[in-house]
Amino acid sequence: MQPPIYLDNAAGTRLDPRVLDAMLPYLGECYGNAASHTHVYGWRAEEAVARSRAQVAQLLNCAGEELIWTSGATESNNLALRGLIAGLAARGRRVLSPRTEHASVLAPLRDLAARGQIELGLLDVQRDGSLDLQAFAEALRPGTVLASVMWVNNETGVVQDIAAISAICRARGVLLHVDATQAVGKLAIDLSALDIAALSFSAHKLHGPQGIGALYLRREVRAHLQPQQLGGSQEQGLRAGTLPVHQIVGCAEACRLAQLALPQERERLRRLRDRLWQGLSQLPGVFLNGHASAHAPQILNVGFEQLPPLALLEKLSPALAISGGAACSSAQAQASPVLLALGRSREQALSSLRFSLGRYSSEQDVDVAIELVAQALRQLRSATAAAPAAGEEKDCPMKRMRRRAQQRAAQTLGVGA
């Protein structure tokens, strides 16, 4: 049985074999603790961490000392938001963010607001997913101390004008945090030219290992960050815990490889995305979720009219590994808040698909995906036209897909045979 074509790189990317090769020594003979300063095993680990820090800093064009290792962007976002808000409490309580941010930004902000620790302002976006910069500037009222804006939206691929946003924040004396998880390694980033206070990312979005990422914290902002994890002096006392040297080395190698190929790979991904959109846009009842031009090269979100919720995703799941515009809660599918914020109806959101490309995506993958979607659309629309209207789903289609995938995996592995 052939595995499905993988077009879900915004969720996670395949580990580059060169990254694995770089990591392996630190899973074997180089097993020292980077915090052990009294012997050669610790010194070697410490040197590897220092080299890795410098490598990541080169990709972002910042100082190595401005990077804090974390378990990934979720932790980085929580550390930046909770830590800076706590440190800035004497200056003000208002925090601003778009409604289309990742849950690892919105959840901690809503939690802090519910506890009465901040006044949270959530900004609407325009129908193409972009921020209205004038509305953003006007929302930075007195008492606003922090804004958090995602560079590239993880669902739609919309790219915000971070240079303009950072300039607006600087003029108002507001610190800016940026979730750059889908931007690092895909877009050129020069932190020396931008007034960004903090920036988060994960290695597993750029063909590095899962479970490792970093928080960039501008040197002069460091004094404002209150640590959220205590019990050790690691990372300048800002993030306690034994450093996973093998993961850090893998993160750095992934960043090095991304930097080497950045212009060419960005253009290759752009061509693949354009090819995919050109093919899908010819199908009936198709619409784009996101911005027509201000988008990342690797993400395409497409909606399909007049389909039962999640029916297309369910039909494609044996052959295509992609994401839909929904998550399951209890027995019902919940429409993506990001797509709803773009003005899509619940039905439109639940019939949307996210395709995301990576280093190992090919033209053949794209062409096969277009044909598979076209076939599935024809079959579904024929079945929908012939069948009477159905009531509310009693079982979430995403749960059905998971059960079927588990059954296929069991058959492939011979489980229970």
PyMOL commands that set and color helices and strands:
alter all, ss='L'
color gray80, all
select helices_A, chain A and resi 17-27+40-60+64-66+73-87+103-114+133-139+162-172+191-193+203-205+219-224+235-237+245-280+311-316+337-341+346-350+363-386+397-413
alter helices_A, ss='H'
color red, helices_A
select strands_A, chain A and resi 5-6+67-70+94-98+119-123+144-150+175-179+198-202+213-217+286-288+299-304+320-321+323-324+326-329+332-335+352-356
alter strands_A, ss='S'
color yellow, strands_A
deselect
rebuild
show_as cartoon
